[in-house]
Amino acid sequence: MKLIGIDMGGTFTDFVLYDGGRLRVHKVLSTPRAPEEAILKGIREMGLDPRGLRVVHGSTVATNATLERKGVRTAYVGNRGLADLLTIGRQARRDLYELQPEVDPPPVPPDLCLETGGRLGADGTWLEPLTARDLDDLKARLTALAPQAVAVNLLFSYLDDSAERAIEQVVPAGVFVSRSSDVLPETREYERGMATWLNAWLGPLVEGYLERLAQGLKGARVAVMQSSGATISGAQAGRQAVRMLLSGPAGGLVGARFVGGSAGRKRLLSFDMGGTSTDVALIDGEPQLTSEGHIGPYPVAVPMVDMHTIGAGGGSIARLDPGGMLQVGPQSAGAAPGPACYGCGGEQPTVTDANLLLGRLRSDAFLGGRMRLDEVAARTAMESLAQAMNCSPEQAALGIIRVANEHMTRALRVISVQRGIDPRAFTLASFGGAGGLHVCALAESLEMARAMVPVHAGVLSALGMLAAGSGRQLSKAWPGLLDSMDEDEIQRQLDGLAAGGVASLVAEGVDEGKLRRDYSLDLRYQGQSYTLNVPWVDIAGALEAFTHRHRSRYGHHMAVPVELVNLRVGLAAPGARFALSRVSKDRSAKPFPRAKVYGIDGGVPVLRREDLRAGQRFAGPALITETVATTWLAPGWGCEVDGVGNLLLCK
């Protein structure tokens, strides 16, 4: 069976095909209004027959709909007196000292917020039963409102989900339903409610997209990357839309871990710069997961890769603000019309236009020469900005690059320095179509002496889709003081939680004997609000691990009882087995053309990545071109090519 990984970005859709012997890469412009069209176009251009093809892809459908606030008409059902729970939230201000803050629209309009009975207490006893009259009234109101989806979030439903199940039964036929006891059976009613609403709000969009994709890929097996870095079958993914919000970026981290392992680099500070955004994350052996993530203004408590995202990419638009300050992003030219140099109607200067004018991008080498960049259009777009800045177009372009670099450096500090982690102990791993153009400058800003541009860096997220295995991240609230609990009962609860996930994976064709099970607990000191996750072996080991982790994170520990809050199970199956092709050690000399680069006397050599040989070393400044990306090796940096073609950079 041929296996293809696909990453749908805001500007390009990337393809990596493994046919049992070698890897093939391909790119097409994304089609945001109908994402499946870009996938079908790319598969046609690669000459592939969908029959017998195994497709693993990262979908931006849920992400884009969330950021653009374009979910479906969704009703929210809560307990009496709590219809506005999602609107009130945590009452946290985005800008603490803003006296007249901009008011965000509520997640759910008031007329779609419904109340009913079925209220549990924290001890699991019924405070207000759910009556037949409640159900009849709810059914009538839902019929009148005619929503496309319904989110049901009752207090403490993780202790007893019978009321939520009864409500699900009276929802009109054909309406998408999400229950909090199914989506996220954990404590913290607001976060549980947000996850349930997001799942309902996005679910019909994801289901519709997957159905259209399946129609276009008849005979193929389709899987989708989850935000946790594991895949799920397309048939099941539609019901789990909230778990796909970081689908594409998660593939990038899996790809970085896979390729970093080939170079012996397991501690990576990853930097994924695409056309619309930049994602940064820390990989210390494995990508880190968090249940405290955000997408736009919304908290997302389902497990996802721990990542920080900013609106800075190759398509980020540069402009002067009312005070005359140069700003870059977060607005992006996207895929349509794209940067001015794409020749598709874009008129505003972008980061890509700036790199082209500075000579760091080659107009004749973009996408292997399949797409020629229009330098005249880029200069025209830059001139209007340069006039306002009273400088030359090249100086304006250099300013754009410096501002964009500062945005990305700040993001890298958030994920490392602000968490007490010294980035100098890591290797800066750059990928994405635009990452290699900025990697040296970012490493210098962080005082890092080592960087890496992985093989297939321009399509690394798509490569990660190939390397990822199927998996599930499962959780369940099980509150109580840890040292007073029955150790065997905790183990039974974890085993029972795992059983449902194992059955789901076996239904996808996963060999149960190859599944890895990771059990862990969310713990906190009694009276605290937030938890720390520790691995489960036994109670004594969990307490010791919690004390160590609390001291490491906060600098102290306390003589206070420890509470168990949630049980967690991670299930993972191995991904497809394939090896990166070895690079020849043939040292036959090849003449290098030279290119003009702004600020460099005499120009710089232009090296084609496919011509580089294992063990080859050279010093910057230099341009390294390939089909899907370009690397700018800045002055003062050296490069060595390893056995599979990774570019190992050092200062």
C-alpha positions in Angstrom: 0.0 0.0 0.0 1.2 3.5 -0.9 1.2 5.9 2.0 0.9 9.7 1.6 1.1 12.4 4.2 -0.7 15.7 3.5 -0.5 19.0 5.4 -3.0 21.7 4.5 -1.5 25.0 5.4 -3.0 28.5 5.0 -1.0 29.1 1.8 0.3 25.7 0.5 -0.8 22.1 0.8 2.1 19.8 1.1 2.4 16.1 0.0 5.0 13.4 0.9 4.5 10.0 -0.7 6.2 6.8 0.4 5.8 4.0 -2.1 7.8 1.4 -0.2 11.2 2.5 -1.6 11.5 6.3 -1.7 9.9 9.6 -0.7 8.4 12.0 -3.2 7.4 15.5 -2.3 4.9 17.9 -3.9 3.2 21.2 -3.2 0.1 23.0 -4.5 -1.6 26.2 -3.5 -4.3 25.7 -0.8 -8.0 26.2 -1.5 -9.3 27.5 1.8 -12.9 27.6 0.8 -12.9 23.9 -0.2 -9.7 22.3 1.3 -10.4 19.0 -0.2 -9.9 20.4 -3.7 -6.2 21.1 -3.1 -5.8 17.5 -1.9 -7.5 16.0 -4.9 -5.5 18.3 -7.3 -2.2 17.3 -5.7 -3.0 13.6 -5.9 -3.9 14.0 -9.6 -0.7 16.0 -10.3 1.3 13.2 -8.7 -0.4 10.6 -11.0 -1.8 8.6 -8.1 -4.8 6.3 -8.1 -6.8 6.7 -4.8 -7.6 3.0 -4.8 -5.3 1.3 -2.3 -3.8 4.6 -1.2 -3.5 5.3 2.6 -3.9 9.0 3.3 -2.9 10.6 6.6 -3.5 14.3 6.6 -3.6 17.3 8.9 -6.8 19.3 8.5 -7.1 23.0 9.0 -10.9 23.0 8.7 -11.5 23.1 12.5 -8.7 25.5 13.1 -9.7 28.0 10.4 -13.4 27.9 11.4 -12.5 28.6 15.0 -10.1 31.5 14.2 -12.6 33.0 11.8 -15.5 32.3 14.1 -17.4 30.5 11.4 -18.9 27.4 13.2 -22.4 26.2 12.7 -25.6 27.4 14.5 -25.2 25.6 17.9 -27.5 25.5 20.9 -26.0 25.1 24.4 -27.9 23.2 27.1 -26.9 23.7 30.7 -28.5 23.4 34.2 -31.0 26.0 35.4 -29.3 29.2 36.3 -26.2 28.4 34.3 -27.2 29.1 30.7 -24.6 31.9 30.5 -21.7 29.9 31.9 -19.7 30.1 28.7 -20.3 33.8 28.4 -19.1 34.5 31.9 -16.1 32.2 31.6 -13.3 32.8 34.2 -13.9 36.6 34.1 -10.2 36.9 33.1 -9.3 40.2 31.3 -7.1 40.0 28.2 -5.7 43.4 29.0 -5.6 43.9 32.8 -5.3 47.7 32.8 -7.6 48.5 29.8 -10.4 50.7 31.2 -12.5 50.3 28.1 -11.8 46.7 26.8 -13.2 45.6 23.6 -16.1 43.3 24.3 -15.9 39.9 22.5 -19.2 38.4 21.3 -20.3 35.5 23.5 -19.5 32.0 22.2 -23.2 31.2 22.1 -25.9 33.9 21.4 -28.3 34.2 24.4 -31.3 33.0 22.5 -29.5 29.7 21.8 -28.6 29.1 25.5 -31.1 26.8 27.1 -31.6 25.6 30.7 -33.0 22.4 32.1 -33.1 20.1 35.1 -30.7 17.2 35.9 -28.4 18.9 38.4 -25.9 16.8 40.4 -24.0 17.7 43.5 -20.3 17.3 43.8 -20.8 14.1 45.7 -22.9 12.6 42.9 -26.4 13.0 44.6 -29.3 14.5 42.6 -30.1 18.1 43.6 -32.7 18.5 40.9 -33.9 15.5 38.8 -34.4 15.7 35.1 -38.1 15.2 34.6 -40.2 14.1 31.6 -41.6 17.6 31.4 -38.0 19.0 31.2 -37.3 16.8 28.3 -40.6 17.6 26.5 -39.9 21.4 26.9 -36.4 21.0 25.7 -37.4 19.1 22.7 -40.0 21.7 21.7 -37.5 24.6 22.1 -34.8 22.8 20.1 -37.3 22.1 17.3 -38.3 25.7 17.2 -34.7 27.0 17.2 -33.6 24.5 14.5 -29.9 24.5 15.4 -27.4 22.4 13.3 -25.7 21.2 16.5 -26.3 20.9 20.3 -23.8 21.0 23.1 -24.9 19.5 26.4 -23.0 20.4 29.5 -24.5 19.6 32.9 -22.7 20.0 36.3 -20.7 17.0 37.5 -21.9 14.9 34.6 -18.6 13.0 34.7 -20.0 11.3 37.9 -23.3 10.3 36.3 -24.0 10.9 32.6 -27.6 9.6 32.6 -29.1 13.0 32.3 -26.9 14.1 29.4 -27.7 10.8 27.6 -31.5 11.4 28.1 -31.2 14.9 26.7 -29.3 13.5 23.7 -32.2 11.2 22.9 -34.7 14.1 22.5 -32.5 16.2 20.2 -34.2 16.3 16.8 -32.9 13.8 14.2 -30.1 14.9 12.0 -28.7 17.4 14.6 -25.1 16.9 15.6 -24.9 16.4 19.4 -21.9 16.6 21.8 -22.1 15.6 25.5 -19.5 16.9 28.0 -19.5 13.5 29.7 -18.2 12.1 26.4 -16.0 14.9 25.0 -14.2 15.7 28.3 -15.3 13.9 31.4 -13.2 16.1 33.8 -13.6 18.7 36.5 -13.8 22.5 35.7 -17.2 23.1 34.2 -16.2 26.1 32.1 -13.4 24.3 30.3 -15.4 21.2 29.9 -18.3 23.2 28.5 -16.0 25.1 26.0 -14.6 21.8 24.7 -18.1 20.4 24.3 -19.4 23.5 22.5 -16.3 23.7 20.2 -16.8 20.0 19.3 -20.5 20.7 18.4 -19.8 24.1 16.8 -17.2 22.5 14.5 -18.4 18.9 14.1 -20.8 19.3 11.1 -18.1 21.3 9.2 -15.5 18.6 9.8 -17.9 15.8 9.0 -19.0 17.5 5.8 -15.4 18.0 4.7 -14.4 14.4 5.5 -17.4 13.1 3.5 -16.5 15.2 0.5 -12.9 14.1 0.7 -13.9 10.4 1.0 -16.1 10.8 -2.1 -13.1 12.2 -4.0 -10.8 9.5 -2.7 -12.9 6.4 -3.2 -11.0 3.3 -2.4 -8.5 5.1 -0.2 -8.1 4.7 3.6 -8.2 8.2 5.1 -6.9 9.1 8.6 -6.6 12.5 10.3 -3.9 13.8 12.6 -5.1 14.8 16.0 -3.8 17.7 18.1 -2.0 15.2 20.3 0.3 14.0 17.5 -1.5 10.7 16.9 -3.9 9.8 14.1 -7.6 8.8 14.1 -9.5 7.2 11.2 -11.5 9.6 9.1 -14.7 7.7 9.9 -14.3 8.6 13.6 -12.7 12.0 13.3 -15.9 13.9 12.5 -17.2 13.2 16.0 -13.9 14.4 17.5 -13.6 17.8 15.8 -12.2 19.6 19.0 -9.3 17.2 18.9 -8.2 18.4 15.5 -7.5 22.1 16.3 -3.7 21.7 16.0 -3.8 18.9 13.4 -1.2 20.3 11.0 1.2 21.7 13.6 1.2 18.4 15.5 2.4 16.7 12.4 5.3 19.1 12.2 6.4 18.1 15.7 6.2 14.4 15.0 8.2 15.0 11.8 10.8 17.1 13.7 11.2 14.3 16.4 11.5 11.7 13.6 14.1 13.6 11.6 15.9 14.9 14.7 16.4 11.4 15.9 18.2 10.5 12.6 20.7 13.3 13.4 21.1 12.4 17.0 19.4 15.6 18.1 16.6 14.7 20.6 16.4 18.1 22.4 14.9 20.5 19.9 13.4 24.0 20.0 11.2 23.7 16.9 10.3 26.6 14.7 7.7 26.0 11.9 7.3 29.0 9.7 4.7 28.7 6.9 2.9 31.2 4.8 0.4 32.4 7.4 1.7 31.6 10.9 4.7 30.4 12.9 4.5 27.6 15.5 7.2 27.1 18.1 7.5 24.2 20.6 9.9 22.3 22.7 10.8 18.7 22.1 12.7 16.9 24.8 12.7 13.4 23.5 9.0 13.6 22.8 6.7 16.6 22.0 5.1 17.9 25.2 1.4 17.8 25.7 -0.8 20.3 27.5 -4.5 20.4 28.5 -4.3 24.2 29.0 -4.1 25.2 25.4 -5.9 28.0 23.6 -7.1 28.6 20.0 -7.8 32.2 19.4 -9.8 33.5 22.5 -11.0 30.0 23.5 -9.5 27.6 26.1 -9.1 24.1 24.8 -8.7 21.5 27.6 -8.4 18.4 25.5 -4.8 17.2 25.3 -2.8 18.8 22.5 0.9 19.5 21.7 2.2 22.3 23.8 2.8 25.0 21.2 2.9 28.7 20.9 1.5 30.2 17.6 1.9 33.8 16.3 0.6 35.4 13.1 4.0 35.7 11.4 4.7 33.9 8.2 5.9 34.4 4.6 2.6 36.0 3.7 2.5 38.4 6.7 1.6 41.9 5.5 3.8 44.8 6.4 2.4 48.3 7.1 3.0 51.5 9.1 0.6 52.0 12.0 -0.9 55.4 12.8 2.2 56.3 14.8 4.5 55.6 11.9 5.8 52.3 13.4 6.5 49.4 11.1 4.2 46.4 11.8 4.4 42.9 10.3 1.4 40.7 10.6 -0.8 39.2 11.9 -2.8 39.9 8.7 -1.7 37.6 5.9 -2.0 37.6 2.2 -2.7 33.9 2.4 -3.0 31.8 -0.7 -5.3 34.2 -2.5 -4.1 36.6 -3.6 -0.9 35.8 -1.8 2.3 37.9 -1.7 2.7 40.4 -4.5 5.5 38.3 -6.0 3.1 35.4 -6.6 1.6 37.5 -9.4 -2.0 36.6 -8.3 -3.2 40.1 -7.6 -1.5 40.8 -4.2 -0.5 44.5 -3.8 0.7 44.8 -0.2 4.3 44.0 0.8 4.9 40.8 2.7 7.8 38.9 4.3 8.2 36.8 1.1 8.4 39.9 -1.0 11.1 41.3 1.3 13.2 38.1 1.1 12.9 38.2 -2.7 14.1 41.8 -2.9 17.0 41.1 -0.6 18.1 38.2 -2.9 17.5 35.6 -0.2 14.8 34.0 -2.4 15.6 33.0 -6.0 12.8 34.0 -8.4 13.7 31.0 -10.7 14.0 28.4 -8.0 10.7 28.7 -6.2 8.9 25.3 -6.1 11.7 23.9 -8.2 11.1 26.4 -10.9 7.4 25.5 -11.4 6.3 28.9 -10.0 8.4 31.9 -11.0 8.3 34.8 -8.6 7.6 38.3 -9.9 10.3 40.6 -8.6 8.8 43.6 -10.4 5.5 43.2 -8.6 7.4 42.7 -5.3 9.4 45.9 -5.8 6.2 47.8 -6.7 4.5 46.7 -3.5 7.6 47.6 -1.5 8.1 51.0 -3.0 4.9 52.4 -1.5 6.0 51.3 1.9 9.6 52.6 1.3 8.3 56.0 0.4 6.3 56.3 3.6 9.4 55.2 5.5 11.7 57.6 3.5 14.1 54.8 2.5 15.0 52.5 -0.3 12.8 49.4 -1.1 15.7 47.2 0.0 16.0 49.0 3.3 12.3 48.7 3.9 12.6 45.0 3.1 15.4 44.6 5.6 13.2 46.3 8.2 10.4 43.9 7.5 12.7 40.9 8.1 14.0 42.4 11.3 10.5 43.0 12.7 9.3 39.6 11.7 12.4 38.0 13.3 11.8 39.8 16.5 8.2 38.6 16.6 9.4 35.0 16.2 12.2 35.4 18.7 9.7 36.6 21.3 7.6 33.5 20.6 10.6 31.2 21.1 11.4 32.9 24.4 7.8 32.3 25.6 8.2 28.5 25.1 11.7 28.3 26.6 13.1 31.2 28.7 9.8 32.2 30.3 9.5 28.6 31.5 13.0 28.5 33.0 14.5 26.6 30.2 17.8 27.7 28.7 17.5 27.5 24.9 21.3 27.2 24.5 21.0 23.5 25.6 18.8 22.8 22.6 19.1 22.8 18.8 16.9 25.2 16.9 15.1 23.0 14.3 13.7 25.1 11.5 11.1 23.8 9.1 8.2 25.0 7.0 8.5 26.7 3.6 9.9 29.9 5.1 11.8 28.7 8.2 15.2 28.3 6.6 15.3 31.9 5.6 15.2 33.1 9.2 16.9 30.3 11.2 20.3 31.8 11.6 19.0 35.2 12.8 16.7 33.6 15.3 19.4 31.4 16.7 21.7 34.4 17.1 19.0 36.3 19.0 18.7 33.4 21.5 22.5 33.0 21.7 22.1 29.4 20.4 25.2 28.0 18.6 23.4 25.0 17.0 20.6 24.9 14.5 19.3 22.4 12.1 17.3 22.5 8.8 16.0 18.9 8.5 15.8 17.1 5.2 12.4 17.8 3.6 12.1 20.8 5.9 9.6 22.5 3.6 7.2 19.6 3.9 8.1 18.3 7.4 4.5 18.4 8.7 3.4 16.2 5.8 6.4 13.9 6.6 5.3 13.8 10.2 1.9 12.5 9.0 3.7 9.4 7.6 5.7 8.9 10.8 2.7 9.2 13.2 0.9 6.2 14.6 -2.7 5.9 15.6 -3.5 6.8 19.2 -5.9 8.2 21.8 -5.6 10.5 24.8 -8.3 9.6 27.3 -9.2 11.1 30.6 -11.7 10.8 33.5 -12.3 12.7 36.7 -11.7 10.7 39.8 -11.4 13.2 42.6 -10.2 12.5 46.2 -7.2 12.6 48.5 -4.6 10.4 47.0 -3.1 8.8 50.1 -6.6 7.7 51.2 -7.5 5.9 48.0 -7.4 2.2 47.1 -4.4 1.6 44.9 -6.0 -1.4 43.2 -9.2 0.7 42.5 -7.1 3.4 40.8 -5.5 0.7 38.6 -9.0 -0.8 37.8 -10.3 2.6 36.8 -7.3 3.3 34.5 -7.6 -0.2 32.9 -11.3 0.4 32.3 -10.6 3.8 30.8 -8.0 2.3 28.5 -10.4 -0.5 27.3 -12.7 1.8 25.4 -9.7 3.4 23.6 -8.2 0.0 22.8 -11.5 -1.2 21.3 -11.7 2.0 19.1 -8.1 1.5 17.8 -8.6 -2.2 17.1 -11.6 -1.3 15.0 -9.2 0.9 12.9 -7.1 -2.2 12.3 -4.4 -1.6 15.0 -2.8 -4.7 16.4 -3.6 -4.6 20.2 -0.3 -6.3 21.0 1.6 -3.4 19.6 -0.2 -0.7 21.6 1.8 1.3 24.2 -0.1 2.3 27.3 0.9 5.3 29.4 -1.0 5.8 32.6 -0.8 9.1 34.6 -2.6 11.2 37.2 -3.4 14.9 37.5 -2.5 15.9 41.0 -2.6 19.1 43.1 -2.2 20.2 46.7 -5.5 20.4 48.5 -7.0 23.8 47.8 -5.1 24.5 44.6 -6.8 25.1 41.3 -4.3 23.8 38.8 -2.7 20.4 38.5 0.5 18.7 37.5 0.6 15.5 35.6 2.7 12.6 36.9 3.2 9.0 35.7 1.3 6.3 37.5 3.1 3.2 39.0 1.7 3.3 42.5 0.6 5.9 45.1 4.0 6.3 46.7 5.7 6.8 43.4 3.0 9.3 42.2 3.4 11.4 45.4 7.2 11.4 45.1 7.0 12.4 41.4 4.5 15.2 42.2 6.7 16.6 45.0 9.7 16.7 42.6 7.7 18.2 39.8 6.2 20.9 42.0 9.6 21.8 43.4 11.0 21.9 39.8 8.2 24.1 38.5 7.5 26.4 41.4 10.7 26.2 43.5 9.1 24.8 46.6 6.9 22.0 48.0 4.3 21.9 50.8 3.3 19.7 53.7 -0.3 19.6 52.5 -2.4 16.6 51.4 -2.3 15.8 47.7 -5.5 15.5 45.7 -6.1 13.3 42.7 -8.2 15.1 40.2 -8.1 13.3 36.8 -7.0 9.9 35.5 -5.3 9.9 32.1 -4.4 7.2 29.6 -2.3 7.6 26.5 -2.5 4.8 23.9 -0.1 4.8 21.0 0.5 2.5 18.1 3.8 2.6 16.1 3.7 4.6 12.9 4.7 3.4 9.4 8.2 2.0 9.2 10.4 3.8 6.7 13.9 5.1 6.6 15.2 8.4 5.2 17.3 7.9 2.1 21.1 8.0 2.6 23.0 10.7 0.9 25.9 9.8 -1.3 29.4 10.6 -0.2 30.5 11.3 -3.7 32.7 14.4 -3.5 32.8 15.3 -7.2 33.1 19.1 -7.4 30.2 21.0 -8.9 30.5 24.7 -10.0 28.2 26.9 -7.9 26.5 29.9 -9.5 26.5 33.1 -7.5 23.6 35.4 -6.7 23.4 39.0 -5.6 22.3 39.4 -2.0 21.7 42.8 -0.5 24.5 43.8 1.9 27.0 41.1 0.7 29.8 42.3 -1.6 30.4 40.0 -4.5 27.3 37.9 -4.1 27.0 34.5 -2.5 27.2 30.9 -3.9 23.9 29.1 -4.6 23.9 25.4 -3.7 21.2 23.0 -4.7 20.4 20.8 -1.8 20.0 17.7 -4.0 23.7 18.2 -5.1 25.0 18.2 -1.5 26.9 15.2 -0.3 27.2 13.5 3.1 30.0 15.0 5.2 30.2 18.1 3.0 31.0 21.3 4.9 30.9 24.9 3.8 30.6 28.4 5.4 28.2 31.2 5.0 27.1 33.4 3.4 25.3 31.0 1.0 21.9 30.1 -0.4 20.7 26.5 -0.4 17.8 25.9 -2.6 15.5 22.9 -2.9 12.1 22.2 -4.4 10.0 23.3 -1.5 12.2 25.7 0.6 15.3 27.9 0.6 17.9 28.2 3.4 19.8 31.4 4.0 23.2 30.5 5.6 24.1 33.8 7.2 27.7 35.1 7.4 29.5 33.6 10.4 27.6 30.3 10.2 28.9 27.0 9.0 27.0 24.0 7.7 27.7 20.2 7.6 25.5 17.7 5.7 24.8 14.5 7.6 24.2 11.1 6.3 20.5 11.6 5.3 20.8 15.2 4.1 20.0 17.2 7.3 21.8 20.6 7.3 23.5 20.9 10.7 24.4 24.6 11.3 26.8 25.9 13.8 28.0 29.3 14.8 
